[in-house]
Amino acid sequence: MKILILGVNGFIGHHLTNRILSQTDWIVYGMDLADDRLGEAVNNPRFHFLEGDIAINKEWIEYHIKKCDVVLPLVAIATPKLYVEDPIGVYNLDFEMNLAVIKQCVKYHKRVVFPSTSEVYGACTDKEFKEDESFLVVGPIQKERWIYSCCKQLLDRVIYAYGTRGHLEFTLFRPFNWIGPRLDSLYVAKEGSSRVVTQFIAELLMKRPIALVDGGHQKRCFTYVDDGISALMKILENKNDICKSEIINIGNPDNECSVKELANILKNLFMAHRNHRNDKAYSDIVEASAESYYGKGYQDIYFRKPSIEKARKLLDWKPEIGLEDALRMTLDSFLEENRGAV
C-alpha cells in the first residue's frame, strides 16, 4: 500500500510514519515544512519526503494523490490561541487548502482518512459524545475560537456527502486530546500557543506561573499517542472494508481529569523528576480569565468525553495507557527534548 501524508512532520504524522515503517511493508510519501521530528524515518528507503508547503507545491500533491492508495491530509492549525488571533489563517489552511486536496481525491477516486476533531462536538451536552448521534454545537460568531470547529465540521460534511454518493471512499477519525513525545516545541510554548499539556510542562521548565483559565474546571480525556496510532493503523488497514464511510472517535474516556487536576499532576511529576527534584523553586499555579489569556474571541468547552463503543466494535481496539503514565512519558520526553534549552 502507498500512503500520502500531508503534514508528515506533525505530531500525528511523524508518529504514524514511524509505526508504518516499523510494522508494515507500506510505502509512505510525505510532505511538510520540516523533517526535524521524523528521526530515522528520513533514511528509510520506503519513505519519500518533500520539504514543501501545501499552498505552494500543488503539482507535487496532485501527482502523489494519483500515485497513492490512501491520502491523509493532516495539515492544520490546531491550537486554541491561534483560533482567536488568526481566524482567517485557520480558515484558509484548515478549510480551503484541505478542501482542494479532497476535491483531487474525488477526481482520482482515492481513499481519504481524514482527521476530524473532538472539537466538532463543541458545547454538546451529552455525557459521552457519539459519532452518529451527538449534536455538534458551537457558540456565537463573536467567539472566534469556534472557527476551527466549524471548518472541520464542514469538511466532515463535504467528505461524507461525496462518499455517500459514490464519489469518494473515506474514514473520518476524531482524536481526543492525544499527547506524547514531540507534541509541541518549547519555542511554541514560549509564545504561549502550545497545547495545554506541553504548555504546562514548559511553564514548569521555565519556572513561569501555570495559568488556569477560568479556574481550570474544564475536563478533558487524554489519550497517549501510542494508543491512538494503534487505532489509526487499524483504520488504514481497513480489513474487510470495516471502516468504509465511518466516523470513529479515538480517545480514552478513562483518562478524564480537569485542567486544574492536570496542572497538579504535572507539577508533582516535575518535582519528582531526577533532574528537577532538587530545584530551589517551582512554578506557582494561578488563575486567569479567558479574556486576559486568550482574548475576547475565546469561549471554552467544559467537558469532552468520547464514546469509543464504535472503535471497540469495528477495530477491536481499546486504549491501554493510563493517565499518569501518559503524562509522565510526555513530560519525560519533553524535558529530554529540551535539555539545556532553558
N, C-alpha and C positions, 0 to 999 in steps of 0.2 A: 504494500500500500504506500502511496505517495501522499504526503500531507504538507499543505502550505499553512504556515503560521505567521500571520502578520502581527507584529508586537512580540516577537520571539524572545526578546531580551527582558520582557516584563516579568512580573512576579509569577503569574501562572505560566507564561510562555517558556521561561527557562527551566522551571521545574518539570513541566510536561516534556520538553525536548529531551532532557537528561533521562527521564523514565523511559521514553520511547526507545532511545538509543541503547539503553542498558537491558531492556527486556524484550525487544522485538527485532525483526529484520526490516522494519519500515524505514522509508527514506523521508527525511524532513528538509523542506525548503523554508528558510526563514528570512524575514526582513525586520530590521529595527534601526534606530538611530545610533546604537552602540552594541557591543557584544561583551561588555565587562562582567555580566552575571552568568554567562554561558559556560565558563570554565573549559573543561576538556572537550566539550561538545564541538568546539570550533575545529578541532583536529580530527574529528571522526569522519571517515570517508562517506558515510551516509547522511552527513549534514552539510547543507549548502546554504551559505549565508551571504546576504547583501546588506551592506550598510546603506540604508535608504530611508526615504520619507514617503508615507502613504499618499501625501498630497502632491508629490513630485514624480515618483517612479511608477507611473501608471501603466506604462507599456510592459515593464517587468512583471507587475502584478497580474495584468491580463494574461500574459504568456504563461505564467505559472498556475493561474486558475485553470487554464486549458489543459495544462500538463498533469495536474494533480487530481487525486480521487476525492480528497476531503479538504475543505478550507476552514480555518479557524481565524476569524477576524478579531484579534484580541486587543487591537489598538483603541485606547480610550483614556480620557481624563477621568479619574475615579477617586478624587479627594474632595470632601465637602467644602473646604476653604475656597477651592477654585471654582466651585459651582456658583458661589456668591460673587467672587472677584471677577470672573471672566465667563459669564454665561454664554456669550456669543461664541467664544472659543470652544466651550464644551459642546454647543450645538453643531458647530462646523465640523469638529473632529468626530464626536461620538455619533452624530446622526448622518450628516451629509457625506462624509468620506466613507463611512461604513455602508451607507445605502448604495453607493456606487459599486462597492465590492459585491454586495448582494445581487445587484442587477446583472453583474457579469456572471455570477454563479447561476443565475436563471438562464442567461444566454447560452452558457455552455453545459447546462444540466449537471451541475456539480453538487455534491452533498455539502451542506454547511452545518458546522457545530458552532452555535453562536452563544457567546457569553451574555446572557441576560443578567439580571442582578436582583438581589433581595430587595433593593430599593424600589422596585416597581410596585411592591405591596404598599409602600408608603405608610400612611396612618391607618391601615386596615385594623379593625378591632378584633379580628379572630384571635383566639388564644394560640393557635398554630396556623401558619399560612399554608394553604393547599393550592397547588399549581393550577388546578382546573376549576376551582370553586371560589377562592377568596377574591373579594373585590380589591381593585387597585385604586387606592385613594390618595390624592395629592392635595396640597394646600393652595392658598390664593396666589395669584400671579405675582403680587409684590414680594412673595417669599421665593426668591430666585433659586434657592437650593434645589427646588423641585425640577429644574430643567434637565438634570441628569436622568432622573427617574422617568420623565416624560419622553426624552429621546430614546431611552432603552425600551420603554413600553411600546412606542410607535414602531420601532424596528421589529420588536417581537410580533406585532400585529401584521406588519408588512410581510415578514418571513412566513408567518402562519398562513396568510392569505395566498401567497404564491404556492406554498407547499400543499395546501389542501385543495388546490385547483390543478395539481399535477405539474406545476412548472419548476418545482424545486424539492429536493429531499433535505430534511433538516431535523436537527435536535436542538432545543434551547436548554441551556443549563443555567441554574441560578445559584451562584456561590453565596454562602452566608458567612461573612467575616473570616475569610481564610487568613491564617497567619503562619509564620515560619521564617526560615533563613532568607535573607536578602529581600525582605518585604519592601522596605524603603531605605533610602540613603540617609546618612547623617546630614548631608547638605540640605535635603528637603525638610528634614526635621528642624534644622536651624532656622529655616524660613517660617516654621510654624504650620506647614501644609502637609505634614505626614499623616498617615492613618493612625488611629488612636493608640494602638499598642506600641508602634515604633516611636510615636511622638512622646509617649510617657517614658519609654526606655531612654530616649535621647535626652529628655529633661533630667533624668536621674544621672546620666553620664556627664552632662554639662553643669550639674548642680543648680539647675534652674527650677523654679516652682512648677509643680504639676497642677494645671488648671482644670478643675471640674466644672464644665459648662453647665450652668443652671443646677449645680449641686451634684451632678453625676448620677442622677437617678435613672437615666436611660439604661435599658438592659439589652445585651447582645449575646449571641451564641457564637463562640469562637471555634473555628474548625482548623485543625492542623493541616498544613498543605499536603502532607503525605497521604492523609485520608482522602482529601479532595481529589488529588491526582489519581488515586486508585479508582475512584468512581468515574472520572473523566476518561481514563483508559478503557473502561468497560463500554462507555458511550461510543468511543471511537471504534472499538472492535465491533460493536453493534451486532452481536451474534443473533442470527435468525431475524434480523431487522427489528429487534425488540424495541429499539429507541426511535424508530421512524415516526416523525410528526409528533414527538412527545416533548413536554416541558418538564424538567426534572430539577427539583431542589437538591442542592448538595450542601449539607450543613450538619451540625452536631447539636441537637436540641438539649442534650445533657450538659453541655458546656456553657450554660447561661449564667451570666453574672452582670451586676450593674457596673457602670463605668467607675463608680466610687470603689466598689469591691476590687475591680481590675487594678486601679491605682495602688491600693494597699497590698494586693498580692505581688505586683511587680516591685514595689518598694521593698517588701520583705525578701523577695528573691535576690534583688540587687544587693541588699545589705548583707546577705549570706554568701554572695559570690566571692570566690577565693581572691580575686583581685581588688575587691572593694569592701571586704568585711572590716578593714581597719581604717577606712576613710574617716576623716575627722568631722565631716558634716555631710548631711544628706538633704535631698530636696524636700521642701515643705509641700503638703497637699493643700491647695487653696481653692476657693470657689470663685467663678467668674460668670458674668452674664453672657448669654449667647450673643447679644448685640456687641458687647465690648470685645469678644473674642473673634467672632466671625463677621459681624456687620449686620445691618438692618435686614438684609435679604435672607437671613438664616431662619430655619424652623426645624425643630428636632423631631425625631421618631423615638417614641419611648419604649417600645419593645419590638422584637423582630425574631420570632422563633419559627423555624421551618417544620412542617410535616415532612418526614422523609419516608413515608409509607411507600410512595411510588418507587423511590430509589432502592429500597429494600426488595420490593417485589420484582421490578424489571431487571435490576442489576445484580441482585443477590449481594448487596453491599450494605455495610454499616460502618460508621466511624469507630475507631479503636482507641484514639489517644485522648486522654482526659485533659481537663482544663489546666491544672497546674503543670503537668508535664509539657503541654503545648506551649504555655507561656515561658516555662524555664528554658526550653530548647530555643525558642525565639529570642529570648533575652541573651542567652549564652552566645548564640550566633552573632547577634548584633554587636555585642561587646568585642567579640573576636574580630569581626569585620572592621571595626573602628578602633582597634587597639593602637594607642599612640596618637590618635587623631585629635584629641582634645587636650 
